[in-house]
Amino acid sequence: MKKVGLFFGSFNPIHIGHLVIAEYMVEFTPLEQIWFVVSPRNPLKKKETLLNETHRIQMVRLAIEYDNRFKASSIEFKMPRPSYTINTLSLLNEKHPNIDFSLILGLDNVATFHKWKNYEQLLKHYKIYVYPRIYSAEEPSVLAKHPSIVITEAPIVELSSTFIRNAIHEGKTIKHMVPPQVGDYIRDMHFYKKVELPEDS
């Protein structure tokens, strides 16, 4: 079975840090392809704090368009919200029964993984590849030693979408922080010029 890693995120916008992690996972783990699963807008958040998902997935597509190791997924766009990872995986398995899916998470998410819906089922049925982070709100839990969790040595790139949005808001260049075609799209669409800047990564 083909092994695919699922990299969930808002990608608001996608940046080189995301791509470094994805490339590490596809080159240094058994994963053969990485799917960027773009999260839909949370209806509880103010509209101006997050670009519409159609723009965010378009930026992902632009970032990876020439690399068949990567794929953009909009599967959560038409799912009930809030979307839960366990439900997304169930739908993906139904649509792609011949693919072996795994999750890709930051180390900080391992600390709170026990709060995820049906996390025991996720651990039972899926491999979870974890990339390191310098800053974490909590120390990794005992789950970090679970046999389904693989702590990798992926490069640490502490570049966040929040930083990029702030930089654009302040009139700074982001030329080498995002793929050129993504930078062009952001510039042409005048994104992040005058928006509220929520914390995320």
DOVOMAR-550213 format. One line per 2 residues: number of its first residue (from 0); their letters; for each residue x, y, z of N, C-alpha, C, O. Coordinates in nm, 3 decimals. Layout:
# residues N
NUM	a	X Y Z X Y Z X Y Z X Y Z; ...
END
This chain:
# residues 201
0	mk	0.084 -0.121 0.000 0.000 0.000 0.000 0.087 0.126 0.000 0.193 0.131 0.063; 0.040 0.226 -0.072 0.111 0.352 -0.075 0.101 0.421 0.060 -0.007 0.426 0.119
2	kv	0.213 0.474 0.109 0.217 0.540 0.239 0.211 0.691 0.221 0.298 0.750 0.156; 0.109 0.753 0.278 0.086 0.896 0.264 0.079 0.962 0.401 0.009 0.915 0.490
4	gl	0.153 1.071 0.417 0.148 1.148 0.540 0.054 1.266 0.525 0.059 1.337 0.424; -0.030 1.289 0.624 -0.126 1.399 0.622 -0.075 1.513 0.708 -0.057 1.498 0.829
6	ff	-0.052 1.626 0.645 -0.001 1.746 0.712 -0.116 1.846 0.720 -0.146 1.914 0.623; -0.179 1.854 0.837 -0.294 1.941 0.856 -0.249 2.083 0.892 -0.147 2.101 0.958
8	gs	-0.326 2.182 0.849 -0.295 2.319 0.889 -0.384 2.419 0.820 -0.455 2.387 0.724; -0.378 2.543 0.871 -0.454 2.650 0.805 -0.376 2.704 0.685 -0.436 2.754 0.590
10	fn	-0.243 2.694 0.690 -0.157 2.740 0.580 -0.198 2.882 0.537 -0.240 2.906 0.424; -0.184 2.973 0.631 -0.235 3.110 0.617 -0.124 3.215 0.628 -0.131 3.300 0.718
12	pi	-0.022 3.214 0.540 -0.008 3.133 0.420 0.090 3.016 0.440 0.155 3.007 0.544; 0.099 2.927 0.341 0.202 2.825 0.340 0.338 2.895 0.325 0.348 2.996 0.255
14	hi	0.442 2.841 0.390 0.574 2.903 0.383 0.683 2.796 0.374 0.653 2.676 0.376; 0.807 2.839 0.365 0.916 2.744 0.344 0.933 2.649 0.462 0.983 2.538 0.444
16	gh	0.893 2.691 0.581 0.901 2.601 0.696 0.815 2.478 0.677 0.856 2.367 0.707; 0.694 2.499 0.626 0.605 2.386 0.597 0.668 2.292 0.495 0.662 2.170 0.508
18	lv	0.728 2.352 0.393 0.785 2.270 0.285 0.908 2.194 0.330 0.932 2.082 0.285; 0.987 2.253 0.419 1.104 2.183 0.474 1.060 2.059 0.552 1.119 1.952 0.538
20	ia	0.956 2.074 0.633 0.905 1.961 0.710 0.853 1.852 0.616 0.883 1.734 0.634; 0.774 1.893 0.517 0.718 1.796 0.423 0.827 1.723 0.347 0.820 1.602 0.327
22	ey	0.929 1.797 0.305 1.037 1.732 0.230 1.114 1.634 0.318 1.150 1.525 0.273; 1.138 1.672 0.443 1.205 1.579 0.533 1.124 1.450 0.547 1.178 1.340 0.538
24	mv	0.994 1.465 0.567 0.909 1.348 0.591 0.909 1.253 0.471 0.908 1.131 0.489; 0.908 1.308 0.350 0.900 1.223 0.232 1.036 1.165 0.195 1.043 1.066 0.122
26	ef	1.144 1.226 0.243 1.277 1.178 0.210 1.342 1.092 0.319 1.425 1.007 0.289; 1.305 1.114 0.444 1.373 1.048 0.555 1.285 0.955 0.637 1.329 0.901 0.738
28	tp	1.160 0.936 0.594 1.071 0.841 0.661 1.014 0.749 0.553 1.038 0.772 0.434; 0.939 0.646 0.590 0.878 0.557 0.490 0.767 0.622 0.407 0.718 0.561 0.312
30	le	0.727 0.744 0.441 0.619 0.810 0.368 0.660 0.837 0.223 0.771 0.884 0.198; 0.570 0.809 0.130 0.599 0.826 -0.013 0.541 0.956 -0.069 0.586 1.005 -0.173
32	qi	0.442 1.010 -0.001 0.380 1.133 -0.047 0.323 1.208 0.074 0.282 1.146 0.172; 0.322 1.341 0.065 0.265 1.423 0.171 0.146 1.499 0.115 0.155 1.564 0.011
34	wf	0.033 1.489 0.186 -0.087 1.565 0.149 -0.105 1.680 0.247 -0.113 1.658 0.368; -0.110 1.801 0.195 -0.137 1.919 0.277 -0.289 1.933 0.290 -0.357 1.969 0.195
36	vv	-0.341 1.904 0.409 -0.485 1.910 0.432 -0.518 2.048 0.488 -0.491 2.078 0.604; -0.578 2.130 0.404 -0.607 2.268 0.442 -0.734 2.273 0.526 -0.839 2.222 0.485
38	sp	-0.722 2.333 0.643 -0.836 2.341 0.735 -0.932 2.451 0.690 -0.888 2.558 0.649; -1.062 2.426 0.697 -1.160 2.529 0.660 -1.165 2.637 0.766 -1.112 2.622 0.877
40	rn	-1.228 2.746 0.731 -1.241 2.856 0.828 -1.331 2.814 0.943 -1.436 2.753 0.923; -1.287 2.847 1.063 -1.369 2.822 1.182 -1.481 2.927 1.186 -1.453 3.046 1.191
42	pl	-1.607 2.882 1.184 -1.718 2.978 1.180 -1.725 3.065 1.306 -1.793 3.167 1.305; -1.656 3.026 1.412 -1.657 3.104 1.536 -1.554 3.217 1.535 -1.557 3.305 1.620
44	kk	-1.462 3.213 1.437 -1.361 3.317 1.429 -1.410 3.431 1.341 -1.493 3.411 1.252; -1.358 3.551 1.367 -1.394 3.664 1.285 -1.347 3.641 1.142 -1.239 3.586 1.119
46	ke	-1.428 3.682 1.048 -1.401 3.656 0.906 -1.266 3.709 0.863 -1.197 3.645 0.783; -1.225 3.827 0.914 -1.104 3.889 0.864 -0.976 3.827 0.920 -0.867 3.863 0.875
48	tl	-0.986 3.736 1.014 -0.866 3.680 1.074 -0.807 3.565 0.993 -0.695 3.522 1.021; -0.878 3.516 0.895 -0.830 3.402 0.819 -0.878 3.413 0.674 -0.996 3.434 0.648
50	ln	-0.784 3.397 0.581 -0.824 3.401 0.440 -0.921 3.289 0.410 -0.917 3.183 0.473; -1.008 3.312 0.314 -1.098 3.207 0.269 -1.018 3.084 0.228 -0.908 3.095 0.174
52	et	-1.073 2.967 0.256 -1.000 2.843 0.228 -0.966 2.826 0.080 -0.867 2.761 0.046; -1.046 2.884 -0.008 -1.016 2.871 -0.151 -0.884 2.941 -0.186 -0.810 2.893 -0.271
54	hr	-0.855 3.052 -0.121 -0.728 3.121 -0.144 -0.612 3.046 -0.079 -0.503 3.037 -0.136; -0.636 2.992 0.039 -0.529 2.922 0.109 -0.489 2.793 0.037 -0.370 2.761 0.028
56	iq	-0.587 2.720 -0.014 -0.551 2.598 -0.087 -0.489 2.632 -0.222 -0.405 2.557 -0.272; -0.528 2.744 -0.281 -0.464 2.786 -0.405 -0.316 2.816 -0.382 -0.232 2.784 -0.466
58	mv	-0.282 2.878 -0.268 -0.142 2.905 -0.237 -0.065 2.776 -0.215 0.051 2.765 -0.255; -0.129 2.677 -0.152 -0.063 2.547 -0.135 -0.038 2.485 -0.273 0.071 2.434 -0.299
60	rl	-0.138 2.489 -0.359 -0.121 2.432 -0.493 -0.008 2.501 -0.570 0.070 2.435 -0.639; 0.000 2.632 -0.557 0.108 2.705 -0.623 0.244 2.665 -0.568 0.342 2.655 -0.643
62	ai	0.250 2.643 -0.437 0.377 2.610 -0.373 0.430 2.474 -0.414 0.551 2.452 -0.416; 0.340 2.381 -0.447 0.382 2.242 -0.471 0.353 2.196 -0.613 0.365 2.077 -0.641
64	ey	0.316 2.286 -0.702 0.263 2.246 -0.833 0.359 2.163 -0.917 0.314 2.086 -1.002; 0.488 2.175 -0.895 0.583 2.100 -0.979 0.644 1.981 -0.905 0.743 1.923 -0.951
66	dn	0.588 1.945 -0.792 0.646 1.839 -0.709 0.541 1.731 -0.684 0.450 1.751 -0.604; 0.553 1.617 -0.752 0.451 1.513 -0.739 0.461 1.435 -0.609 0.382 1.344 -0.585
68	rf	0.557 1.470 -0.524 0.563 1.410 -0.390 0.459 1.471 -0.297 0.428 1.416 -0.191; 0.404 1.585 -0.337 0.312 1.661 -0.253 0.177 1.677 -0.322 0.167 1.678 -0.445
70	ka	0.073 1.691 -0.239 -0.062 1.709 -0.292 -0.141 1.799 -0.197 -0.124 1.791 -0.075; -0.227 1.885 -0.252 -0.315 1.969 -0.171 -0.450 1.901 -0.158 -0.505 1.850 -0.256
72	ss	-0.505 1.898 -0.037 -0.633 1.833 -0.012 -0.734 1.931 0.047 -0.705 2.001 0.144; -0.852 1.933 -0.012 -0.961 2.018 0.037 -1.070 1.933 0.102 -1.185 1.978 0.112
74	ie	-1.037 1.814 0.145 -1.139 1.719 0.190 -1.223 1.772 0.306 -1.340 1.736 0.319; -1.166 1.859 0.389 -1.241 1.907 0.505 -1.336 2.021 0.472 -1.417 2.060 0.556
76	fk	-1.328 2.076 0.351 -1.409 2.193 0.318 -1.558 2.167 0.325 -1.636 2.255 0.363; -1.600 2.044 0.290 -1.743 2.012 0.287 -1.785 1.922 0.403 -1.897 1.870 0.405
78	mp	-1.694 1.904 0.498 -1.728 1.822 0.615 -1.793 1.907 0.724 -1.774 2.028 0.727; -1.869 1.844 0.813 -1.929 1.919 0.925 -1.819 1.986 1.008 -1.709 1.933 1.023
80	rp	-1.850 2.103 1.061 -1.752 2.178 1.139 -1.798 2.194 1.283 -1.917 2.211 1.308; -1.707 2.190 1.379 -1.563 2.176 1.357 -1.528 2.036 1.306 -1.593 1.938 1.340
82	sy	-1.424 2.031 1.224 -1.381 1.901 1.169 -1.286 1.833 1.267 -1.198 1.897 1.325; -1.305 1.704 1.284 -1.219 1.626 1.372 -1.132 1.533 1.289 -1.177 1.475 1.190
84	ti	-1.008 1.520 1.329 -0.912 1.439 1.253 -0.961 1.297 1.233 -0.944 1.240 1.124; -1.022 1.239 1.334 -1.068 1.100 1.324 -1.174 1.088 1.213 -1.177 0.988 1.141
86	nt	-1.260 1.189 1.200 -1.363 1.187 1.096 -1.303 1.206 0.957 -1.346 1.143 0.861; -1.204 1.293 0.949 -1.136 1.315 0.821 -1.067 1.187 0.775 -1.075 1.151 0.657
88	ls	-1.001 1.121 0.866 -0.933 0.996 0.832 -1.032 0.889 0.789 -1.004 0.812 0.697; -1.145 0.883 0.854 -1.247 0.784 0.816 -1.293 0.808 0.673 -1.310 0.713 0.595
90	ll	-1.314 0.935 0.638 -1.358 0.967 0.502 -1.247 0.939 0.401 -1.274 0.888 0.292; -1.124 0.971 0.435 -1.012 0.944 0.345 -0.995 0.794 0.321 -0.968 0.750 0.209
92	ne	-1.009 0.716 0.426 -0.997 0.571 0.412 -1.108 0.514 0.323 -1.087 0.419 0.248; -1.224 0.575 0.335 -1.337 0.530 0.252 -1.311 0.561 0.104 -1.342 0.481 0.016
94	kh	-1.253 0.681 0.079 -1.227 0.722 -0.058 -1.102 0.657 -0.117 -1.093 0.637 -0.238; -1.005 0.624 -0.031 -0.876 0.572 -0.078 -0.838 0.446 0.002 -0.746 0.450 0.083
96	pn	-0.909 0.336 -0.020 -0.885 0.214 0.061 -0.747 0.152 0.039 -0.705 0.068 0.119; -0.679 0.190 -0.066 -0.548 0.131 -0.095 -0.431 0.219 -0.051 -0.317 0.197 -0.091
98	id	-0.461 0.320 0.033 -0.356 0.407 0.084 -0.344 0.389 0.235 -0.444 0.382 0.306; -0.221 0.382 0.282 -0.191 0.372 0.424 -0.159 0.513 0.474 -0.051 0.565 0.448
100	fs	-0.254 0.574 0.546 -0.238 0.711 0.592 -0.168 0.719 0.728 -0.189 0.635 0.815; -0.086 0.822 0.744 -0.023 0.856 0.872 -0.045 1.004 0.897 -0.082 1.079 0.807
102	li	-0.021 1.045 1.021 -0.033 1.186 1.057 0.105 1.248 1.074 0.201 1.180 1.109; 0.114 1.378 1.048 0.235 1.455 1.073 0.199 1.565 1.171 0.110 1.647 1.145
104	lg	0.268 1.567 1.286 0.236 1.663 1.392 0.363 1.729 1.444 0.472 1.672 1.436; 0.347 1.851 1.497 0.454 1.916 1.570 0.461 1.859 1.710 0.361 1.813 1.764
106	ld	0.581 1.861 1.768 0.601 1.803 1.902 0.509 1.866 2.006 0.465 1.798 2.099; 0.479 1.995 1.991 0.391 2.062 2.087 0.251 2.002 2.087 0.183 2.005 2.189
108	nv	0.208 1.946 1.974 0.074 1.885 1.967 0.067 1.752 2.041 -0.041 1.708 2.081; 0.183 1.687 2.059 0.183 1.559 2.130 0.141 1.578 2.275 0.076 1.491 2.334
110	at	0.177 1.692 2.332 0.144 1.719 2.473 -0.006 1.724 2.497 -0.053 1.692 2.606; -0.082 1.764 2.395 -0.227 1.778 2.412 -0.304 1.674 2.329 -0.426 1.683 2.315
112	fh	-0.232 1.577 2.277 -0.296 1.479 2.189 -0.405 1.400 2.261 -0.502 1.356 2.199; -0.389 1.382 2.390 -0.489 1.305 2.466 -0.624 1.377 2.473 -0.723 1.317 2.514
114	kw	-0.628 1.503 2.433 -0.753 1.578 2.432 -0.825 1.569 2.298 -0.938 1.616 2.285; -0.760 1.507 2.199 -0.822 1.495 2.067 -0.937 1.395 2.072 -0.935 1.301 2.151
116	kn	-1.035 1.414 1.988 -1.148 1.321 1.981 -1.098 1.183 1.936 -1.030 1.169 1.834; -1.134 1.080 2.015 -1.098 0.941 1.984 -0.948 0.922 1.961 -0.906 0.850 1.871
118	ye	-0.867 0.989 2.044 -0.722 0.981 2.024 -0.670 0.838 2.038 -0.570 0.803 1.975; -0.738 0.756 2.119 -0.693 0.616 2.133 -0.703 0.541 2.000 -0.617 0.460 1.967
120	ql	-0.811 0.570 1.925 -0.828 0.506 1.795 -0.723 0.554 1.695 -0.676 0.477 1.611; -0.688 0.681 1.705 -0.583 0.733 1.618 -0.451 0.662 1.645 -0.380 0.624 1.552
122	lk	-0.420 0.645 1.772 -0.295 0.578 1.809 -0.298 0.430 1.769 -0.195 0.372 1.735; -0.415 0.371 1.775 -0.428 0.229 1.745 -0.412 0.200 1.596 -0.355 0.098 1.558
124	hy	-0.462 0.290 1.512 -0.472 0.259 1.370 -0.376 0.337 1.280 -0.361 0.305 1.162; -0.310 0.441 1.336 -0.228 0.525 1.250 -0.091 0.553 1.311 -0.077 0.568 1.432
126	ki	0.009 0.558 1.225 0.142 0.601 1.265 0.143 0.753 1.268 0.081 0.818 1.184; 0.213 0.810 1.363 0.219 0.955 1.377 0.365 0.999 1.375 0.443 0.963 1.464
128	yv	0.401 1.076 1.274 0.538 1.126 1.260 0.544 1.268 1.317 0.468 1.356 1.277; 0.635 1.288 1.409 0.641 1.413 1.484 0.769 1.490 1.449 0.879 1.434 1.448
130	yp	0.752 1.618 1.419 0.869 1.703 1.396 0.893 1.791 1.519 0.797 1.832 1.585; 1.019 1.819 1.550 1.052 1.895 1.673 1.016 2.042 1.661 1.013 2.098 1.552
132	ri	0.989 2.103 1.775 0.965 2.246 1.784 1.048 2.300 1.899 1.067 2.232 1.999; 1.097 2.422 1.885 1.175 2.483 1.994 1.083 2.523 2.108 1.112 2.496 2.224
134	ys	0.972 2.587 2.072 0.883 2.639 2.175 0.757 2.555 2.183 0.687 2.535 2.084; 0.728 2.506 2.301 0.607 2.429 2.326 0.541 2.481 2.452 0.608 2.515 2.549
136	ae	0.408 2.487 2.450 0.335 2.535 2.567 0.348 2.439 2.683 0.348 2.480 2.799; 0.360 2.311 2.652 0.370 2.208 2.755 0.480 2.110 2.717 0.520 2.099 2.600
138	ep	0.528 2.039 2.817 0.624 1.934 2.789 0.553 1.817 2.722 0.437 1.789 2.753; 0.619 1.748 2.630 0.558 1.631 2.568 0.512 1.530 2.671 0.582 1.507 2.770
140	sv	0.399 1.471 2.652 0.343 1.376 2.747 0.405 1.239 2.729 0.491 1.218 2.643; 0.360 1.146 2.812 0.409 1.008 2.803 0.372 0.946 2.668 0.430 0.845 2.628
142	la	0.276 1.008 2.599 0.238 0.957 2.468 0.354 0.962 2.370 0.355 0.890 2.270; 0.452 1.047 2.398 0.567 1.058 2.308 0.641 0.926 2.296 0.714 0.903 2.199
144	kh	0.622 0.838 2.393 0.689 0.708 2.392 0.600 0.597 2.338 0.638 0.480 2.337; 0.481 0.633 2.293 0.389 0.534 2.238 0.448 0.475 2.111 0.510 0.548 2.033
146	ps	0.432 0.345 2.087 0.491 0.282 1.967 0.438 0.337 1.834 0.504 0.321 1.731; 0.322 0.400 1.835 0.269 0.456 1.711 0.327 0.593 1.680 0.309 0.645 1.570
148	iv	0.397 0.652 1.776 0.451 0.786 1.758 0.600 0.779 1.727 0.678 0.720 1.803; 0.639 0.840 1.616 0.778 0.841 1.572 0.831 0.984 1.583 0.789 1.071 1.508
150	it	0.922 1.008 1.676 0.984 1.139 1.691 1.097 1.149 1.589 1.194 1.074 1.597; 1.085 1.240 1.495 1.185 1.251 1.389 1.290 1.359 1.424 1.278 1.431 1.523
152	ea	1.390 1.366 1.340 1.494 1.468 1.354 1.483 1.571 1.242 1.584 1.620 1.190; 1.361 1.603 1.207 1.339 1.704 1.103 1.401 1.837 1.145 1.402 1.869 1.264
154	pi	1.453 1.915 1.050 1.510 2.046 1.083 1.407 2.135 1.150 1.289 2.132 1.116; 1.453 2.213 1.245 1.364 2.307 1.314 1.369 2.441 1.241 1.471 2.508 1.240
156	ve	1.258 2.478 1.182 1.247 2.607 1.114 1.140 2.687 1.187 1.020 2.669 1.162; 1.181 2.774 1.277 1.083 2.848 1.357 1.033 2.971 1.281 1.051 3.085 1.325
158	ls	0.971 2.944 1.169 0.907 3.048 1.088 0.758 3.020 1.091 0.715 2.908 1.062; 0.679 3.119 1.126 0.535 3.097 1.136 0.458 3.183 1.037 0.507 3.285 0.990
160	st	0.337 3.139 1.008 0.249 3.218 0.923 0.217 3.351 0.990 0.201 3.453 0.922; 0.208 3.352 1.123 0.182 3.476 1.196 0.293 3.577 1.170 0.266 3.695 1.145
162	fi	0.418 3.530 1.176 0.532 3.619 1.151 0.524 3.679 1.011 0.548 3.798 0.991; 0.491 3.595 0.913 0.483 3.641 0.775 0.371 3.742 0.758 0.389 3.844 0.691
164	rn	0.256 3.715 0.817 0.145 3.811 0.805 0.181 3.944 0.870 0.150 4.051 0.817; 0.247 3.938 0.985 0.290 4.060 1.053 0.388 4.138 0.967 0.381 4.260 0.957
166	ai	0.481 4.064 0.905 0.581 4.129 0.821 0.515 4.203 0.705 0.549 4.318 0.675; 0.419 4.137 0.640 0.347 4.201 0.529 0.270 4.323 0.579 0.268 4.428 0.514
168	he	0.207 4.308 0.694 0.129 4.416 0.754 0.216 4.539 0.780 0.170 4.652 0.771; 0.344 4.513 0.811 0.439 4.622 0.842 0.516 4.668 0.719 0.605 4.753 0.729
170	gk	0.483 4.613 0.602 0.549 4.655 0.481 0.686 4.595 0.459 0.764 4.648 0.379; 0.718 4.486 0.527 0.847 4.418 0.512 0.842 4.318 0.397 0.735 4.274 0.357
172	ti	0.960 4.283 0.344 0.965 4.183 0.238 0.962 4.043 0.297 1.016 4.017 0.405; 0.896 3.951 0.225 0.893 3.810 0.265 0.948 3.724 0.151 0.918 3.605 0.141
174	kh	1.029 3.786 0.067 1.075 3.725 -0.057 1.128 3.583 -0.041 1.097 3.496 -0.123; 1.206 3.557 0.062 1.267 3.426 0.079 1.198 3.341 0.187 1.251 3.239 0.228
176	mv	1.082 3.384 0.230 1.009 3.312 0.334 0.897 3.226 0.279 0.849 3.134 0.345; 0.856 3.255 0.157 0.750 3.178 0.091 0.797 3.146 -0.051 0.883 3.217 -0.104
178	pp	0.744 3.042 -0.113 0.778 3.016 -0.253 0.744 3.137 -0.339 0.645 3.205 -0.311; 0.823 3.166 -0.443 0.801 3.286 -0.524 0.658 3.300 -0.576 0.602 3.409 -0.574
180	qv	0.600 3.189 -0.622 0.465 3.198 -0.679 0.361 3.230 -0.572 0.258 3.291 -0.601; 0.388 3.189 -0.447 0.299 3.224 -0.336 0.314 3.372 -0.302 0.216 3.441 -0.278
182	gd	0.438 3.420 -0.301 0.462 3.561 -0.277 0.395 3.648 -0.381 0.338 3.753 -0.349; 0.400 3.604 -0.508 0.335 3.679 -0.615 0.184 3.682 -0.595 0.120 3.785 -0.617
184	yi	0.127 3.569 -0.554 -0.018 3.560 -0.534 -0.061 3.653 -0.420 -0.161 3.724 -0.432; 0.015 3.651 -0.311 -0.017 3.737 -0.197 -0.010 3.885 -0.239 -0.097 3.964 -0.202
186	rd	0.094 3.919 -0.315 0.110 4.058 -0.359 -0.002 4.100 -0.454 -0.060 4.207 -0.439; -0.031 4.014 -0.551 -0.133 4.048 -0.650 -0.272 4.061 -0.589 -0.354 4.140 -0.634
188	mh	-0.297 3.981 -0.484 -0.428 3.983 -0.420 -0.435 4.082 -0.303 -0.540 4.101 -0.243; -0.321 4.145 -0.273 -0.314 4.243 -0.163 -0.355 4.182 -0.029 -0.421 4.247 0.052
190	fy	-0.314 4.058 -0.006 -0.350 3.990 0.119 -0.262 4.037 0.236 -0.147 4.078 0.219; -0.323 4.031 0.354 -0.255 4.055 0.482 -0.210 4.199 0.500 -0.129 4.227 0.589
192	kk	-0.259 4.290 0.420 -0.219 4.429 0.432 -0.280 4.495 0.555 -0.211 4.561 0.633; -0.411 4.476 0.571 -0.480 4.539 0.683 -0.578 4.438 0.740 -0.699 4.449 0.720
194	ve	-0.525 4.340 0.812 -0.610 4.237 0.872 -0.569 4.217 1.015 -0.457 4.250 1.054; -0.659 4.162 1.095 -0.623 4.120 1.229 -0.530 4.001 1.217 -0.543 3.920 1.124
196	lp	-0.438 3.989 1.310 -0.332 3.889 1.296 -0.336 3.790 1.412 -0.269 3.812 1.513; -0.414 3.682 1.399 -0.425 3.585 1.507 -0.300 3.502 1.519 -0.224 3.488 1.423
198	ed	-0.277 3.445 1.636 -0.161 3.360 1.659 -0.188 3.222 1.603 -0.289 3.160 1.638; -0.100 3.174 1.519 -0.101 3.034 1.477 0.034 3.004 1.417 0.125 3.087 1.425
200	s	0.051 2.886 1.356 0.182 2.853 1.300 0.163 2.789 1.165 0.261 2.753 1.099
END
